[in-house]
Amino acid sequence: MRYYQILLLLLFLMPTAARSDCAFPWPQGTFLQVYDSHLTKDSDGWRHDISQWKSLGVEELVLQWSAYGSPEGEAFPIIESGTLRRLLDAAEAAAVKLRIGLRYDPGFWDHHAHDESSFGGQASQAPSDLENYLFRRGRDQQALIAALASVALHPAFGGWYISDEIDDLRWRSLSRRQLLNDYLAKLVDILKEVTPSASIAISAFSNGLLAPLELAEFLEEVTTNNGIDQ
């Protein structure tokens, strides 16, 4: 018998497989990525989609980004097209909460040079490429949050999502971690000024480059120390 047939047989024979009191094996939240092709979808279309997700057990919808591209982008099509408002209305109709993501920049994964010897140094020096990038990104995020402030009053608003995915490769050095923490702390402060009680979330993943305990300490530093809730 092939290994996958054995696996299926074992799963079928598991005593908990058919129990009615087992938790529904489906996440209560899922992510939504909105591209330009979605900007013309009308209210009925969004209501249909979200009601379908609701029927699958989704209680929270995370809009992965409300702006896409480099920090120099000035337009916010998801907001200006009315798409975000339609999404929120559709979520409210289905009793689903919409967590709003900030800007997702594919350039976040580019190599941004940084002089590691600058950590804790007393001598002043020109900002590194990484410092300049995070400064521009923070300034853009502030403009985006200002444009999003009014939607935070919507009944379906479920909090914020920082779209920067934190990994254990780019932030391994203490110097880079300090820059990351400074950037996140300032971003959280801006969000708290707009919505003092709203939940703030971020995501992270591991490449297997840090020992489990070190990874846990790093993620604790990224979240709890910077005022991030999830």
N, C-alpha and C positions, 0 to 999 in steps of 0.2 A: 504494500500500500504506500502511495506517495506521501511525503511528509505533510503536504498541505491538506490531504484528505484526513490524515490522523489529527491534525490541528482542528479541523472543522468538526470532527467527531468528538474530540475532547470538549470543545466549546458547547456542542449540542448537549453533551451529557453533564455539564456543570450543573450542580443542584440549584444554584441561584439564577440560572438563566431564565426560568419561566416564573419566578416569584413575582407576585403582583405588587409587593411592597418595595421592590428595588427602585432606586432613583432613576428617573428618566435619563437615558444615556445620551444626552444632547446638551451642549453648552447653553447657558441662559443668555449669552451675549455673542455677537459676531461683528466682524468688521465690514465696512462698506467703503469702497474706493470709487469716487465720482470723477469721471473723466469728461472731456469736452462733449463727447457723444451723449452724455446724460443730461446736459443742460437744457435740452428742449423737451424732456419728459414732463408731462403735465401732472396735475394733482391726482387725477384718477390713476395714472400709472404708478405713482409712488404709493398711493393708498393700497393698490392691488398687491404690490411687491411686499410692503411691510406687513400687510395682513397675512400673506403667505408665510413669511418668516415667523410671525407671531404664532401661527398654527403649528410650527415646528418647535415651539418652546422658547423662542427668543424674547427676552424681556428688555434687553439693552442692546442698542445699535450704536456702534462706535464709528463715527465718520472719521476715516483715517487721516484725511486732510481737508482743510477748507481753502487751502492755497497750495499750488504745486509749482516747483521750480526754484531757481536761484533766489537768494535774498534780495536781489536788485529788482525783482518784479514788483510793480506798483498796483496792478489790477488784481481784483479778487473776483473772478468770474462766477464762482459758486454763490457768492453773496449778491453780486450785481444782477445776475440773471433771475434772481428770485428762487433758485433751486433750493437753497438752504431753508428758506421760509416754507416752501412746499413740503420739504422733508419733515420739518418740525410739525407742521399741521397734520401730515399723514401719520406720524408717530403718535401724536396726541390722540388721533381717532382710533388707533389700535392699542392704546394704553401701553405704548413702548417708550422708553426713555432714550433720547439721542445724546450721546456724549460727543462733543465737538472737538475734532482734532485741529491742530494749528497747521503751520506750513510744513509740507514734506519737501525736502530738497535732495534730489539724487546726488548732488555735489557734496552732501554730508559724508559720503563714503570715499571721496577723493583724498589723496594724500596731502595733508596740510603740514608743511614743515614747521618744526618748533625746536628751539635750542633748549635741550633738556637741562643744560647747566644754569639756566636762568632761575631755576627754582630756588627760592630762598636767598637769592643773591641781592647784594646791596647796590651794586652798580647799575645805573639806568642803561637801557639799551632799546633799540628800535623794536616795536612789536613784531612778533613772528607772524608768519602766514596764518597759522592757526588762530592766534589772538585776533588778527584782523578779520578773519572769517567769522568767528563767534561774535565779534562786535557788530558786524553788519547783520548777522542773523538775528541777534537780539533786537536791534533797531527795527528790523522788518517785522519781527514777531509783535513788537509793541504796536506798530501801525495796524497790523492785522487784528489784534485783540481789541483795539479801539473800534474797528469796523464791525466787530462781532458783539460788542457790548450790549446792543439792544436785544439780540436774540437770546441772551442769557435770562431774559425776563419771561421767555416762553414757557408755558406749563410743561412741555415735553423735554426741556433742557435738562440733561442728566449729568452735567459736569464737563471738564476739559480733558483732552488727551494731548500730551506732548508727543509729536510725531517722530521725534528723534529716537531711533532704536539704539540702545546702548549695548555695546558688546565688550568682550574682554580682550580685544586685540588693539584697538586704537587708543585705549585709555589705560594702558598698563603702567606707565610711569607716573610717579607722584606729581610731576610738573603738569602733565596733561590732565590728570585727574583734578588738580586744583583749578585749572581753567574751565573744565567741564562743570565742576561744582559751582564756580562763580557764575557761569552762564545760566545754569538751571535755577540757582537761588534768585537771581534777578528776574528771571522769567516767572517764577512762582510768585514773587512779590507783585509783579504787574497783574497777574491773574487774580491775586487776592484783593488788590485794590478795586477791581471791577466786581468781583463776586467773592466776598470774604468767606462765605460758608460752602462754596461749591467744591466738590471733589475733584482732585487732579490726579491723572493717571499717566503712566509712561510704560513702555515695554523694553525688554532687554533679552539678550540671548547669549549663549555661550558657544565659543569655538573649541572648548576643551583646553584652553591655554592656562587657566588658573585652577589651582586646587579648590575643591568644593568649599572649604572653610573660607579661603581667601576671596572666592567669588561671592559668597554670602555676605562677607564684611563689606565688599565693594558695593554691592547692590543696596545694602542697608545704608551705606554712606550716601549713595545717589538719591535714595528715596526719603527716608526718615529725616536725615540731617538737612535736607533741602525743602521740607514741607510738602513732599509728594505723598499722596494717600495710598495709591495702589501701584 
